[in-house]
Each structure stands twice: as C-alpha cells, then as structure tokens.
Amino acid sequence: MSAFLLEVAVFGALLGLPFLYETRPAFCYYLKFLCYYLYMSFNSIILIPVFMLRMGNVLNLVTASHVGNVLSIFLGIKWVLRNGERLEPQEPCIIVSNHQSSIDVLGQMSMWPTMKRCTVIAKSEVFWAWPFGLAAWLCGLVFIPRVKKEKAIRVLNEAVERIKVEKTKLWVFPEGTRRNTGEIHEFKKGAFHAAILAQIPIIPVVFSRYYFLDRVAKRFDQGVVLIKVLEPISTIGKTQKDVDSLISETREKMAEAFKEVNQEVLNNNNTKELLKQPR
C-alpha cells in the first residue's frame, strides 16, 4: 500500500511540474538555475578526461562551447553576435565586457567558435567550485586572488605576457562584480594597465541587458541577448599616464553601445524576429 501511495505521489508531482513551471515565476527561476549549475557540473565531469589530453590549452574552451550552446537552447536564451569578425584575427588583445550574471558564461560560449584562442580572467574562488573549476583550469583560465592586490597584478601581467607569445585573447570583466542593473559600472584599472604595458589593443564587448532575468522578482523567462563587438582601441604609444583616459574612452563607448542594443532588443517586434532567426 505504501509503495502504491508513493507512486501516486510521484506521478502527481510530475503532473504538477508543467503547471508550476508555467504559473509560478519563482519556481521557473530556481528550476532553470538548478538545471544550469547541474548541467555545467555534469558536463565538466564528462569533459575533464578530454581536456586532460591537452591540459591548459585554451582550445578546450571551443570544445566546451558546444555544451553551452545546447544549454542556452534549453533555457530559452538566444545570443545574437554583431561584428563578430572583429574577434576572428588570431592576435593578442584584451577583451573587456560588462558583467551581469553567471549566465554570462553561456554568452561567452556562444562566441568561442568565432574567437577560438581566448581565455578568461576569473576570481580564484571559481577554481574551487569543482568539477567546473577543475575543468576551467584545464582549459587555461587564469585565476586571480582578489584579496591580494600585488599578487593579482603579478598574475595578470604574467598572463598578458603569455597571451602575447601565444597570440591569444584575454577576456576581463573590468566591473569586477556582476550586476544586472541596466548600466555600465565603474571599471577597475588592472586590465588597462596590462594592455598599455604590453601595447596590445582593448576590444570592448557589450551584452544587452538581461531583461528576461530578474533576481529580485525571481523571474527567468526566455529572451534574446545582443552581443556587440566594438572597434579595437589601440594602446600603441600610450603610457601608464594614459590609463585613466583609456578607461574613460572605453567605458563611454560601451555605455553608448549598451543603450543602443538595449533599445533594439526591447523593441517587441524586433525581439520576436530575432527569436525566429536560426541560431
């Protein structure tokens, strides 16, 4: 009898899931993030043996990107890349972008087949989030301790010297903390100091606001994200005295582009058209 009641309870719960998903935004919010983290962790376990065949090779991220693209489809997120050809040249540069959520990773994954040789600066805590952290390390991510400023600067400078030799792109989130507030926040200086020191260009990348994601209201709908790659900003001839002006120039251009892509993606008709387009 108890087994029968258990079966009935499980069957009833399964029948109720679609109803909860459609009518309870908070349930949908937590379910999607749970699926996101479980999927990334599970696939990290599967891919770790593959990544170990070429440890530390950033091209492992291209392999991982196919996993992320499948997950984006499941979560109902469509990433639309604009000016992607600016990321195709296999030359060293520092990519700077706005940071809105942990799902930024999925946006990056949608771009790796275009960027190919690109790694990311991540806080050191990410490394200990195994199995994902171990997989990320095997893919050549650069982990920086945020609480130890001098060590962080040294690790960043060493990473920039390495990408110059290996002709690799280095992705940095200069805002530091992720915030989906509809604006571009103040930038930290590390990436800009390093770019000037190495005399390599800055390439700004702007993600439109995640209007479909609301942490306070616990809402995670389907949606479109426009990713706009801006023109490279040269650092040739610049010195450390030019850091502040370089930051201002970069942030102003990103803020302007952020407004443009937000207006476009929030146009209901345009968003519907973007959703219809093939991925």
Backbone bond lengths (Angstrom), bond angles and torsions (degrees), N, CA, C in turn:
res aa  C-N    CA-C-N  psi(-1)  N-CA   C-N-CA  omega(-1)  CA-C   N-CA-C  phi
1 M - - - 1.469 - - 1.524 110.35 -
2 S 1.344 116.13 -42.87 1.457 119.99 -178.60 1.521 111.00 -64.32
3 A 1.361 116.46 -37.03 1.460 120.80 178.24 1.525 110.18 -64.60
4 F 1.349 116.33 -39.59 1.465 120.88 178.87 1.518 110.81 -63.57
5 L 1.341 116.91 -44.34 1.457 121.29 179.49 1.524 111.34 -63.44
6 L 1.343 115.63 -36.98 1.458 119.95 177.92 1.522 110.76 -64.64
7 E 1.332 116.37 -43.07 1.463 120.80 178.73 1.522 110.87 -61.97
8 V 1.338 116.18 -41.59 1.461 120.90 178.87 1.532 110.56 -63.24
9 A 1.332 115.36 -42.04 1.466 119.87 -179.44 1.527 111.02 -64.50
10 V 1.343 116.33 -43.85 1.459 120.22 179.14 1.519 110.73 -64.38
11 F 1.339 115.98 -43.94 1.471 120.42 179.52 1.524 110.92 -61.87
12 G 1.331 116.09 -41.21 1.468 120.37 178.93 1.518 111.90 -65.28
13 A 1.343 115.35 -39.11 1.471 119.25 178.86 1.522 110.77 -64.56
14 L 1.344 116.54 -41.27 1.460 119.93 179.63 1.517 111.60 -65.25
15 L 1.332 116.17 -37.86 1.462 119.73 177.73 1.524 111.67 -66.90
16 G 1.338 114.96 -31.02 1.465 119.25 -177.66 1.507 114.51 -80.65
17 L 1.345 117.63 -18.53 1.467 120.68 -177.66 1.526 113.19 -58.50
18 P 1.353 119.38 -49.10 1.470 118.39 179.22 1.528 113.10 -59.38
19 F 1.351 115.93 -36.60 1.466 120.07 178.90 1.527 110.26 -64.41
20 L 1.330 116.62 -47.33 1.464 120.62 179.11 1.530 111.07 -62.05
21 Y 1.335 115.52 -40.13 1.471 120.61 -178.17 1.523 110.63 -62.14
22 E 1.325 116.67 -40.19 1.462 121.11 -175.86 1.525 112.82 -82.73
23 T 1.322 117.90 -28.08 1.463 120.01 -171.40 1.522 114.76 -111.34
24 R 1.323 118.19 -11.00 1.463 120.89 -177.71 1.529 109.47 -122.05
25 P 1.349 117.94 98.04 1.466 120.68 -178.71 1.526 113.61 -55.57
26 A 1.336 117.65 -39.14 1.463 120.75 -178.80 1.530 111.00 -64.26
27 F 1.332 116.43 -38.81 1.462 120.32 178.13 1.526 109.97 -63.45
28 C 1.329 115.95 -44.57 1.467 121.52 178.36 1.526 110.33 -61.85
29 Y 1.329 116.88 -41.58 1.472 122.88 -179.44 1.524 111.09 -59.43
30 Y 1.327 116.12 -52.22 1.467 119.98 -177.47 1.529 111.42 -70.29
31 L 1.330 116.62 -36.44 1.457 120.06 -179.91 1.530 110.96 -64.36
32 K 1.333 116.68 -42.97 1.464 119.81 -178.75 1.530 111.18 -66.32
33 F 1.326 117.00 -41.79 1.467 118.82 178.65 1.527 111.30 -68.46
34 L 1.327 116.49 -36.34 1.466 119.63 176.28 1.531 110.01 -61.72
35 C 1.334 116.04 -45.98 1.466 120.49 178.53 1.527 110.38 -62.84
36 Y 1.326 115.97 -39.06 1.464 121.14 180.00 1.529 111.08 -59.65
37 Y 1.330 116.56 -52.34 1.464 120.55 -176.91 1.537 111.86 -69.40
38 L 1.331 116.73 -39.38 1.462 119.45 179.19 1.525 111.05 -66.54
39 Y 1.316 116.07 -41.83 1.466 120.88 -179.39 1.528 111.04 -63.45
40 M 1.341 115.41 -45.27 1.464 119.58 -179.97 1.524 110.91 -64.98
41 S 1.326 117.19 -39.15 1.463 120.92 179.81 1.524 111.04 -68.18
42 F 1.322 116.04 -45.69 1.465 120.49 -178.49 1.529 111.09 -62.24
43 N 1.315 116.33 -44.44 1.460 119.56 -179.07 1.523 112.13 -72.73
44 S 1.332 117.18 -25.85 1.464 119.93 173.71 1.523 109.55 -62.64
45 I 1.350 116.14 -42.92 1.464 120.62 179.18 1.531 110.30 -60.96
46 I 1.327 116.08 -42.67 1.466 120.41 -179.27 1.531 111.66 -66.58
47 L 1.342 116.33 -39.00 1.461 120.53 -173.67 1.530 114.33 -84.99
48 I 1.322 117.66 -19.41 1.468 120.12 -178.27 1.531 112.37 -53.48
49 P 1.337 120.22 -47.18 1.472 118.72 177.66 1.530 113.22 -59.93
50 V 1.339 116.15 -34.82 1.472 120.44 178.00 1.528 109.97 -67.21
51 F 1.330 116.30 -45.07 1.467 121.03 -179.00 1.532 111.75 -64.57
52 M 1.331 116.35 -29.99 1.464 119.75 -178.54 1.531 112.55 -67.50
53 L 1.330 116.16 -17.42 1.466 120.12 177.95 1.531 111.28 -69.68
54 R 1.348 116.60 -24.01 1.464 121.30 175.28 1.535 108.02 -143.03
55 M 1.317 114.89 70.72 1.463 122.36 -175.13 1.526 112.15 -58.15
56 G 1.323 115.56 133.26 1.451 121.27 176.65 1.514 114.77 77.51
57 N 1.323 118.05 3.09 1.460 121.24 -179.23 1.527 109.66 -83.08
58 V 1.336 116.80 122.97 1.465 120.72 -176.49 1.523 112.20 -65.92
59 L 1.328 118.19 -18.19 1.459 120.31 177.81 1.529 111.84 -68.61
60 N 1.335 116.76 -13.93 1.464 119.81 172.18 1.524 110.92 -60.13
61 L 1.342 115.90 -28.42 1.466 120.26 -179.50 1.521 111.67 -68.54
62 V 1.321 117.05 -28.62 1.471 120.00 176.21 1.524 109.19 -66.32
63 T 1.332 116.12 -40.74 1.468 120.64 176.16 1.524 110.46 -62.64
64 A 1.328 116.15 -44.88 1.468 120.89 -179.20 1.517 112.02 -64.37
65 S 1.334 116.78 -27.99 1.465 120.42 -176.00 1.522 112.49 -62.11
66 H 1.317 117.34 -31.42 1.468 120.07 179.87 1.523 110.86 -64.88
67 V 1.333 115.97 -32.29 1.460 121.07 175.84 1.522 110.02 -65.59
68 G 1.331 116.06 -45.20 1.454 120.90 -178.84 1.518 112.64 -64.69
69 N 1.324 116.93 -35.98 1.457 120.14 -178.86 1.523 111.46 -65.53
70 V 1.322 116.55 -37.12 1.472 120.29 176.68 1.523 109.94 -64.99
71 L 1.319 116.91 -41.80 1.459 121.27 -179.61 1.529 111.47 -65.04
72 S 1.328 117.42 -38.22 1.468 120.83 178.14 1.521 111.06 -59.91
73 I 1.328 116.33 -40.54 1.468 120.87 177.94 1.522 110.02 -62.71
74 F 1.330 116.29 -44.14 1.470 121.03 -179.87 1.527 111.12 -62.28
75 L 1.334 116.84 -40.43 1.471 120.83 -177.79 1.526 112.33 -79.98
76 G 1.324 117.41 -11.03 1.464 120.24 178.72 1.514 113.77 83.12
77 I 1.352 117.23 28.33 1.459 121.13 179.81 1.517 109.16 -108.75
78 K 1.325 116.39 128.77 1.462 121.45 178.00 1.529 108.44 -113.09
79 W 1.318 115.89 122.33 1.463 122.33 179.50 1.530 108.98 -100.98
80 V 1.318 116.85 123.42 1.461 121.48 -179.16 1.524 108.71 -115.03
81 L 1.326 116.92 114.40 1.461 122.33 -176.02 1.525 111.07 -92.43
82 R 1.323 116.45 128.94 1.457 122.90 176.87 1.531 109.37 -113.14
83 N 1.306 116.56 137.04 1.479 123.20 178.55 1.531 111.93 62.78
84 G 1.320 115.91 34.72 1.455 120.13 -178.70 1.522 113.77 -61.65
85 E 1.338 116.62 -23.48 1.470 120.12 -179.44 1.527 112.11 -62.01
86 R 1.338 117.20 -20.40 1.465 120.09 178.25 1.527 111.87 -71.12
87 L 1.316 116.71 -14.84 1.465 121.07 179.10 1.523 112.68 -101.27
88 E 1.310 116.90 -4.03 1.465 120.31 -175.93 1.526 114.64 -73.73
89 P 1.345 119.55 -38.34 1.476 118.44 -179.42 1.530 111.12 -56.53
90 Q 1.319 116.64 130.51 1.467 121.28 -178.89 1.525 109.89 -85.88
91 E 1.327 114.35 69.63 1.457 123.02 179.93 1.517 109.05 -128.08
92 P 1.341 117.73 150.69 1.470 119.78 -179.95 1.522 112.56 -67.01
93 C 1.322 115.87 139.94 1.463 122.18 176.18 1.518 107.24 -163.54
94 I 1.326 115.59 169.84 1.457 120.96 173.92 1.525 107.60 -114.95
95 I 1.310 115.79 120.08 1.464 121.90 176.44 1.523 108.00 -91.27
96 V 1.319 116.42 129.56 1.469 120.17 175.33 1.523 107.95 -119.48
97 S 1.326 116.56 135.94 1.468 119.95 -179.32 1.515 110.68 -143.45
98 N 1.330 115.16 162.88 1.464 119.95 175.45 1.519 109.46 -75.14
99 H 1.331 114.87 155.80 1.472 121.84 -170.70 1.526 108.21 -127.43
100 Q 1.354 117.03 109.81 1.461 119.78 -172.56 1.526 114.88 -114.44
101 S 1.341 116.78 -28.63 1.463 119.01 -175.39 1.520 109.02 -164.15
102 S 1.331 116.12 168.68 1.460 119.92 175.35 1.529 111.39 -65.52
103 I 1.334 117.34 -20.89 1.464 119.16 178.99 1.522 112.02 -75.11
104 D 1.337 117.58 -1.43 1.471 120.08 171.52 1.530 110.21 -53.86
105 V 1.331 115.53 -30.02 1.468 120.82 179.90 1.530 110.40 -57.66
106 L 1.332 116.52 -39.37 1.462 120.25 -179.74 1.529 110.64 -67.62
107 G 1.331 116.53 -35.54 1.460 119.93 176.07 1.513 111.36 -64.72
108 Q 1.335 116.00 -41.70 1.463 120.41 176.66 1.525 110.72 -62.11
109 M 1.338 115.91 -42.69 1.457 119.52 -179.32 1.521 111.94 -61.81
110 S 1.329 116.58 -33.80 1.463 119.27 178.16 1.529 111.89 -65.97
111 M 1.354 116.45 -18.48 1.459 121.65 -176.33 1.523 114.00 -100.76
112 W 1.338 118.10 -15.95 1.469 119.40 -173.81 1.529 114.27 -61.01
113 P 1.322 119.84 -36.87 1.468 117.71 176.45 1.530 112.92 -60.43
114 T 1.340 116.59 -25.91 1.467 121.11 176.72 1.521 110.77 -82.67
115 M 1.337 116.75 -44.92 1.467 120.96 -176.51 1.525 112.47 -75.43
116 K 1.329 115.79 -36.03 1.468 124.23 -176.56 1.521 112.60 61.31
117 R 1.329 119.63 -87.47 1.465 120.92 -176.21 1.532 109.41 -86.76
118 C 1.313 115.73 94.53 1.471 120.51 -179.47 1.520 108.52 -151.22
119 T 1.333 115.90 135.55 1.451 121.01 174.02 1.529 109.01 -123.62
120 V 1.328 115.95 178.40 1.466 120.49 -170.81 1.522 110.65 -133.97
121 I 1.327 115.11 143.60 1.459 121.01 170.14 1.532 107.76 -84.77
122 A 1.327 116.98 126.22 1.456 121.07 179.68 1.525 109.41 -132.69
123 K 1.325 116.18 153.01 1.464 119.07 177.13 1.524 109.25 -68.41
124 S 1.316 116.35 149.17 1.463 121.68 -173.20 1.527 112.87 -61.45
125 E 1.343 117.53 -25.49 1.464 120.47 -179.99 1.532 111.96 -61.82
126 V 1.338 116.32 -28.57 1.461 120.34 -179.02 1.530 110.96 -61.49
127 F 1.341 115.37 -35.39 1.467 118.92 -178.24 1.526 111.60 -58.73
128 W 1.334 116.99 -34.81 1.466 120.76 -175.60 1.525 112.54 -84.54
129 A 1.328 117.38 -1.71 1.467 120.87 176.40 1.525 108.59 -85.83
130 W 1.339 115.52 67.79 1.465 120.56 -177.57 1.523 110.08 -75.18
131 P 1.354 117.80 148.06 1.467 128.29 8.55 1.533 114.36 -84.74
132 F 1.342 116.51 -11.44 1.464 119.17 -177.04 1.527 111.37 -59.63
133 G 1.338 116.74 -42.93 1.460 120.79 -177.66 1.512 112.93 -62.51
134 L 1.329 116.14 -39.67 1.464 120.17 178.18 1.521 110.63 -66.14
135 A 1.324 116.56 -42.95 1.464 120.61 178.44 1.531 110.25 -61.90
136 A 1.337 116.33 -40.63 1.465 120.66 179.02 1.527 111.12 -63.43
137 W 1.327 116.81 -41.06 1.462 120.96 178.03 1.528 111.11 -62.41
138 L 1.322 116.03 -41.66 1.466 120.82 178.45 1.529 112.03 -65.68
139 C 1.345 115.58 -21.73 1.470 120.73 177.79 1.531 112.47 -88.43
140 G 1.332 116.79 0.72 1.450 120.07 175.74 1.513 115.59 88.77
141 L 1.354 118.80 17.11 1.459 119.71 176.04 1.521 110.21 -63.67
142 V 1.320 116.25 151.01 1.461 122.62 -178.96 1.528 108.24 -104.05
143 F 1.318 117.35 118.57 1.462 121.97 -177.21 1.529 110.06 -100.51
144 I 1.332 114.79 128.06 1.465 120.72 -176.57 1.526 110.69 -120.10
145 P 1.337 117.84 129.56 1.464 121.03 175.96 1.526 110.34 -76.87
146 R 1.306 116.87 113.50 1.469 120.10 -174.36 1.524 112.97 -70.72
147 V 1.337 117.53 -26.19 1.472 120.08 -175.16 1.525 112.13 -84.06
148 K 1.326 117.10 -13.64 1.462 120.83 -179.97 1.526 108.34 -112.43
149 K 1.318 115.74 91.32 1.463 121.32 -171.19 1.525 112.81 -59.63
150 E 1.331 117.19 -47.71 1.464 120.14 -176.58 1.531 111.26 -62.92
151 K 1.334 116.50 -41.19 1.455 119.99 179.28 1.524 110.31 -68.08
152 A 1.337 116.61 -38.32 1.464 120.97 179.41 1.527 110.78 -61.91
153 I 1.334 116.10 -42.54 1.464 120.39 178.87 1.523 110.42 -63.94
154 R 1.333 116.06 -42.15 1.463 120.02 -179.73 1.530 111.25 -64.01
155 V 1.331 116.69 -43.63 1.469 120.79 -179.90 1.521 110.50 -64.01
156 L 1.335 116.31 -41.78 1.470 120.63 179.19 1.519 111.22 -63.12
157 N 1.330 117.16 -46.70 1.469 120.56 -179.57 1.528 111.57 -63.32
158 E 1.334 116.16 -38.90 1.466 119.76 177.55 1.525 110.70 -65.04
159 A 1.327 115.89 -38.25 1.469 119.99 179.40 1.522 110.87 -65.43
160 V 1.328 116.17 -39.70 1.466 120.24 179.94 1.527 111.08 -66.83
161 E 1.317 116.76 -39.86 1.464 119.57 176.73 1.528 110.83 -62.81
162 R 1.330 115.91 -36.83 1.460 119.80 -179.56 1.529 111.33 -69.47
163 I 1.341 117.33 -41.20 1.465 118.81 -179.03 1.523 111.40 -68.71
164 K 1.334 117.38 -25.71 1.466 119.20 175.58 1.522 110.64 -65.18
165 V 1.311 114.84 -43.29 1.464 119.74 -179.27 1.529 110.87 -69.31
166 E 1.348 116.04 -41.58 1.461 120.89 -174.33 1.528 113.10 -90.55
167 K 1.353 116.58 0.49 1.468 122.09 -179.36 1.535 111.22 52.22
168 T 1.320 113.30 58.61 1.459 122.23 -176.48 1.523 109.84 -122.68
169 K 1.302 116.12 150.38 1.465 121.48 175.15 1.530 109.32 -88.05
170 L 1.322 116.05 147.75 1.465 121.33 178.15 1.522 108.48 -121.80
171 W 1.324 116.26 119.25 1.472 121.67 -176.84 1.522 109.24 -94.33
172 V 1.343 115.60 127.63 1.467 121.64 -179.47 1.526 109.46 -129.76
173 F 1.338 116.29 140.10 1.465 121.70 172.23 1.537 106.88 -100.77
174 P 1.321 118.57 95.03 1.469 120.25 -172.78 1.531 114.58 -68.63
175 E 1.341 117.21 -16.14 1.470 118.78 176.94 1.525 111.17 -73.07
176 G 1.328 115.93 -20.96 1.464 119.84 178.91 1.511 112.87 84.36
177 T 1.324 116.98 -70.37 1.462 122.50 -177.57 1.517 110.37 -96.26
178 R 1.325 117.18 141.11 1.458 120.32 178.64 1.525 110.47 -79.71
179 R 1.348 114.99 131.39 1.468 121.08 -179.33 1.520 109.66 -147.84
180 N 1.327 116.25 118.91 1.459 122.21 179.31 1.527 109.17 -96.28
181 T 1.339 115.46 69.08 1.471 120.80 -173.26 1.526 113.48 -111.94
182 G 1.326 117.63 0.70 1.454 119.79 177.82 1.509 114.35 84.78
183 E 1.327 118.09 21.70 1.455 120.46 176.90 1.533 109.86 -151.05
184 I 1.330 114.53 162.37 1.457 120.67 175.67 1.523 107.56 -93.84
185 H 1.313 117.41 118.86 1.465 121.38 -175.02 1.534 111.35 -85.74
186 E 1.323 115.15 176.59 1.467 120.84 -178.49 1.528 110.65 -61.09
187 F 1.340 115.46 147.47 1.458 121.09 -178.47 1.525 111.56 -99.28
188 K 1.315 115.22 144.77 1.457 120.54 168.69 1.532 108.20 -81.18
189 K 1.319 117.80 156.13 1.465 121.27 -168.79 1.532 115.34 -89.89
190 G 1.338 117.60 -16.30 1.454 120.91 -170.52 1.514 115.60 -50.55
191 A 1.329 117.27 -49.70 1.467 121.20 -176.39 1.524 111.52 -64.17
192 F 1.319 116.46 -33.79 1.465 120.88 -177.33 1.529 111.18 -76.76
193 H 1.324 116.13 -37.58 1.469 119.99 172.72 1.527 109.73 -58.78
194 A 1.337 115.58 -46.17 1.460 120.86 -176.88 1.526 111.45 -65.87
195 A 1.324 116.87 -40.14 1.469 120.86 -179.44 1.523 111.03 -63.36
196 I 1.336 116.72 -41.62 1.461 120.95 178.89 1.524 110.60 -68.34
197 L 1.320 115.87 -42.24 1.460 120.29 179.77 1.532 111.00 -59.60
198 A 1.343 115.72 -40.19 1.467 120.42 -178.43 1.522 112.44 -89.02
199 Q 1.352 116.51 -10.45 1.467 121.66 -178.34 1.533 111.53 58.36
200 I 1.335 115.83 44.34 1.464 121.42 175.73 1.528 109.18 -116.64
201 P 1.327 118.21 153.89 1.460 120.61 -174.19 1.522 114.30 -73.22
202 I 1.326 113.45 157.47 1.463 122.40 170.85 1.525 106.83 -100.15
203 I 1.341 116.84 131.13 1.470 120.11 173.95 1.531 108.28 -117.23
204 P 1.339 117.49 109.14 1.469 120.18 178.81 1.528 111.03 -76.77
205 V 1.325 115.82 137.92 1.464 122.58 176.01 1.519 107.79 -127.81
206 V 1.331 116.41 129.96 1.463 120.72 -175.30 1.533 110.19 -119.32
207 F 1.335 115.97 126.40 1.461 122.52 173.80 1.528 107.73 -97.65
208 S 1.325 117.61 131.31 1.464 119.43 175.14 1.527 109.53 -63.47
209 R 1.312 115.34 159.66 1.464 119.59 -176.07 1.528 111.02 -63.28
210 Y 1.317 115.71 144.04 1.461 121.20 178.06 1.536 108.64 -81.99
211 Y 1.327 114.99 76.12 1.457 120.50 -177.50 1.530 111.99 -65.12
212 F 1.312 117.06 -20.88 1.470 123.01 -177.76 1.527 112.09 -86.05
213 L 1.344 116.58 -4.71 1.468 121.60 -175.70 1.524 109.58 -121.61
214 D 1.318 116.37 124.37 1.466 121.23 -179.09 1.519 108.89 -137.15
215 R 1.320 115.82 108.86 1.464 120.97 -176.76 1.521 111.82 -67.62
216 V 1.333 117.24 -37.19 1.469 121.20 -177.67 1.520 110.90 -70.95
217 A 1.341 116.08 -47.62 1.464 120.75 -179.02 1.520 112.70 -81.04
218 K 1.357 115.89 -4.29 1.464 121.61 -178.68 1.537 110.43 55.23
219 R 1.335 114.39 58.89 1.463 120.83 -178.89 1.524 109.88 -127.29
220 F 1.324 116.32 130.97 1.463 122.27 179.35 1.529 107.42 -141.05
221 D 1.344 115.83 88.79 1.454 121.50 -178.20 1.526 110.16 -94.14
222 Q 1.328 116.65 -176.67 1.457 119.60 170.87 1.523 107.96 -82.22
223 G 1.323 117.73 155.68 1.458 118.78 -178.12 1.514 113.46 -172.76
224 V 1.322 114.00 175.67 1.463 122.88 -178.95 1.519 109.32 -115.16
225 V 1.334 116.18 138.99 1.466 121.67 174.31 1.524 108.11 -122.42
226 L 1.324 116.52 122.05 1.454 121.02 173.85 1.527 108.67 -88.52
227 I 1.309 116.56 129.72 1.467 121.82 177.43 1.520 107.42 -114.03
228 K 1.305 115.89 114.73 1.465 120.15 -177.09 1.525 110.47 -110.45
229 V 1.326 115.58 124.12 1.458 121.50 177.37 1.530 108.03 -94.61
230 L 1.329 116.54 120.91 1.462 120.87 -178.35 1.528 110.47 -88.18
231 E 1.311 115.92 169.13 1.461 120.31 179.86 1.530 110.70 -65.02
232 P 1.324 116.73 142.66 1.478 119.97 178.29 1.526 111.02 -59.31
233 I 1.325 115.82 144.21 1.464 121.82 176.84 1.527 107.50 -108.53
234 S 1.312 116.15 116.50 1.464 121.01 -175.96 1.535 111.24 -72.03
235 T 1.332 115.23 146.42 1.471 120.58 174.02 1.530 110.64 -116.23
236 I 1.333 116.16 6.06 1.460 120.27 -179.36 1.537 109.99 -60.20
237 G 1.311 115.23 126.94 1.463 120.15 179.01 1.511 114.29 85.78
238 K 1.326 117.45 -10.23 1.466 120.20 179.70 1.531 109.86 -80.49
239 T 1.330 115.38 152.24 1.464 121.71 177.14 1.530 108.92 -121.31
240 Q 1.309 115.82 177.69 1.465 119.75 -178.77 1.537 112.04 -62.35
241 K 1.311 116.77 -18.69 1.468 120.01 175.76 1.529 112.01 -69.10
242 D 1.331 115.55 -18.48 1.468 120.57 -177.06 1.524 112.99 -94.67
243 V 1.327 117.79 4.94 1.466 120.77 -176.09 1.523 111.72 -58.55
244 D 1.326 117.06 -49.53 1.468 120.40 -177.04 1.526 111.82 -61.35
245 S 1.318 116.84 -42.42 1.467 119.73 -179.69 1.531 110.64 -68.80
246 L 1.340 116.98 -34.65 1.466 120.64 177.73 1.525 110.19 -66.26
247 I 1.319 116.72 -40.94 1.464 120.80 177.77 1.523 110.44 -63.48
248 S 1.329 116.47 -45.16 1.466 121.01 -179.04 1.526 110.92 -61.61
249 E 1.331 115.92 -45.36 1.466 120.34 179.77 1.528 111.00 -61.20
250 T 1.326 116.13 -45.58 1.461 120.47 -178.55 1.518 111.32 -64.88
251 R 1.317 116.46 -45.94 1.468 120.48 -176.98 1.522 111.31 -66.50
252 E 1.334 117.39 -39.34 1.468 120.60 178.67 1.521 111.27 -62.95
253 K 1.322 116.56 -43.14 1.465 120.22 179.81 1.529 110.76 -66.25
254 M 1.322 116.29 -38.77 1.460 119.62 179.10 1.525 111.65 -69.27
255 A 1.317 117.12 -38.90 1.466 121.04 179.35 1.524 110.45 -64.01
256 E 1.321 116.55 -40.95 1.469 120.86 178.71 1.531 110.36 -65.03
257 A 1.340 116.60 -45.20 1.462 120.69 179.40 1.526 111.10 -65.76
258 F 1.340 116.50 -35.07 1.459 121.86 179.25 1.530 110.81 -60.79
259 K 1.326 116.17 -42.95 1.468 120.50 178.09 1.528 110.83 -64.26
260 E 1.319 116.18 -40.99 1.462 120.95 -178.29 1.529 111.65 -63.84
261 V 1.333 116.43 -49.31 1.472 118.53 -177.66 1.521 111.13 -69.67
262 N 1.327 117.83 -31.11 1.464 120.77 177.31 1.524 110.82 -65.03
263 Q 1.330 115.93 -43.99 1.457 119.84 179.33 1.523 110.84 -62.77
264 E 1.322 115.99 -40.26 1.464 119.91 -178.80 1.521 111.78 -67.61
265 V 1.328 116.75 -46.12 1.460 119.45 -175.10 1.528 111.86 -73.60
266 L 1.329 117.76 -24.48 1.458 120.48 179.57 1.525 113.10 -84.00
267 N 1.327 116.26 -6.48 1.450 120.33 173.13 1.527 107.18 -72.16
268 N 1.328 117.00 113.26 1.464 121.18 -172.28 1.520 113.00 -55.47
269 N 1.331 116.80 -45.06 1.459 119.99 -178.05 1.529 110.78 -63.76
270 N 1.344 114.71 -42.45 1.453 118.65 -178.54 1.525 111.42 -66.67
271 T 1.327 116.43 -38.55 1.457 120.91 179.29 1.525 110.79 -62.96
272 K 1.328 116.32 -40.92 1.464 120.35 178.25 1.523 110.71 -62.61
273 E 1.325 116.10 -39.77 1.458 119.87 179.40 1.531 110.90 -66.44
274 L 1.341 116.07 -40.42 1.464 120.25 179.60 1.527 111.12 -64.50
275 L 1.324 116.74 -36.67 1.455 120.62 179.50 1.535 111.59 -67.33
276 K 1.332 115.32 -30.25 1.465 119.72 -179.52 1.527 112.63 -76.23
277 Q 1.329 115.82 -25.21 1.449 119.31 -177.19 1.525 111.22 -66.21
278 P 1.352 118.50 145.21 1.465 120.42 178.40 1.511 110.97 -63.93
279 R 1.337 115.82 150.51 1.458 120.81 -179.08 1.519 110.70 -76.36
